[in-house]
Amino acid sequence: MTSARTILAAILTMLAAGQSLAQGTPMDVKKTNGCGCCLAWMERMEESGFAPEGDDMFAGLLVRYKLDIGVPPKWSRATLPWWKGM
C-alpha cells in the first residue's frame, strides 16, 4: 500500500521537474467559496506556472463530488485540481 508521504513526495517531485512544462497550463480547482487553504494552494500553483481557475461549490456537494469520482474519504477535504482535458 502506498503511503500518503510517498504520494506527496511523488507529486512534489513531478511539480519541480515539470515546472517549465506547466507554464500557463489551465487547471480547474473544485473548492468552496472563500476557502483560505484552496486560495493559498491556487496562489502557489500560479507561482509554479499553472493557470488555476476556481470552481466554487457548496461544501456538501464538493465532498459528494469527490467521493463520486473515487477520492478516498480521508482525502475528501483536500484541494482537488483538474487539468484541462483530464
Buried (B, 14 or more C-beta within 10 A) or exposed (E): EEEEEEEEEEEEEEBEEBEEEBEEBEBBBBBBEEBEEBBEBBEEBEEBBBBBEBEEBEEEEBBEBBEEEEBEEEEBEEBBBBEEEE
